């Protein structure tokens, strides 16, 4: 049991992965001498050498495209996309090559590639530095998508991702990089959702940077004697909805929370599945609190874009007022699906 | 469109300046020397290259005919590009890796991919068709230029394996990547060249400049030859007669050896011509002149080797045997095409991941059960 930040946990996890297998190598802009702009790879080039921790030219398509060739040669590349919004120049290689080659080759060509993306807002950044593109990878067959929310998950998930023979997009909650927590001795099963806080009155379903926000909301609700269960999806593709379904069948009320824009965001899929599997257990429509369908705003307005405790609690309140919920959906910032 | 934005001016045949091409065999089949390239192969070597080109052309002819008979949905013809494909691929060693385009039937032939494996993609039965590791040849990327980065990455792996610079044919390896002139407009290609130069990668870029990206001519008049792209990256560039199999083989051997020695990448511009359509879906008479086609027909890569063979002795027996071999190959392909199995529904789900997911398994079972129900009803 050690206490550390998410950034430090990722660093330690990458170190373990590099030690465990000589075919593991890291590649990205500024990850070597600088240690990455968030210092997630700090010190790794010094210890593992410039041939295993590679500073690349500034070319995102090439960072991912060359990882394809490295995987074909038997390596296990872990590539860093410096910021979420910079992944789009590499989107073609991710979607058309990384995701497809195992299938295209009749299952013979493995693509054990990890694509690390620091994502999400809340750090006062400029344009293209606060995006939440996870749904675009979730809807791409052939990829798997992970979203750690704690140092414990960060430490173990990055190692599990590197060990996987399937290509994995690791969405790292950049605004939580410096928050600390305990890293335990054993990982949770990789493809599992986890209940982060139990409660019988309503369910919050979330992942990544919003887990801490939802836990804060549940804490605030508890002060008013309302017990909210918080489920951390952890794995966005494939989804593990069994804990969500079990929770919603007990509570009858659920709100899905994420930073990404609402329309066709992951919350839409989760809400649809809950409706399919829990329809007769629901006391109210499935609620969603998300970003809005605008570009991630200039940082001086991001507090209005990002779901916060008040918007989440307002949406939970609405599930207790089911009769009024549908009417209210167009007026509430949180909204009801 | 504003005239200054037009890219559709047809390159007149007369515009080709052949003076800077590396050439060892003239269009009429005479051997010539060049200071930067040498061919010292035997008569048998010449016959072998000729055989590869004839059989590549036969694969192409059959693929074209199969499409016209409705057996294939599409076919990208390689007619006219046999020399660059066969010549360069024959310079590869078994443990080298090739990254071809979808038109490189000669490259896959030389690397030992059974030609019927090309048919699945175009028949609608496969999205690839072979294990890249088995033959040392990657699956072609349909997205133009994507493979240049895969090749650069693979070459990084070769370097990391320390598989260059031993002066040992068994140890040292190189990577070849093929691209068309159209791919030189793609960002990925420029990133790959930058990467290869930055890391001194053991990779050879072979641009098959066949003059057209579908209907858009290589922007040569008023521009610069593609080979000069190499200058900007500080890597050597060679412009070779792409219809001269001897020159193609010679310059490729030099470039590959440079790569194997650890001295880095080379860019080869092989000047050739796609005699057919881009694919069976387009009509080249809409975008080019018959004079241009006649110009290139007179530079046919197989005819000029045949002329050399005819001049050097009698090969009647070998050539007759080759005719029979090509006929047998054609017959085999026609039968093999009809024998290509339809896609297996379960397999489409099973090959998505190394470790499948519960959701995907559920979908797989559902579609199989649904199909079984349909089969049952049909049987009643």
Interface residues (C-beta under 8 A of the other chain):
Chain A: X25 X51 X56 X57 X59 X61 X62 X64 X65 X66 X67 X68 X69 X70 X71 X72 X73 X74 X75 X77 X89 X92 X93 X96 X97 X100 X101 X102 X103 X104 X105 X106 X107 X108 X109 X110 X141 X142 X144 X164 X165 X166 X191 X237 X238 X239 X240
Chain B: X97 X126 X127 X128 X129 X130 X131 X132 X133 X134 X138 X139 X141 X143 X146 X148 X149 X150 X151 X152 X153 X154 X155 X156 X157 X158 X159 X160 X161 X187 X188 X191 X192 X194 X195 X198 X347 X348 X350 X351 X352 X353 X354 X355 X357 X358 X359 X360
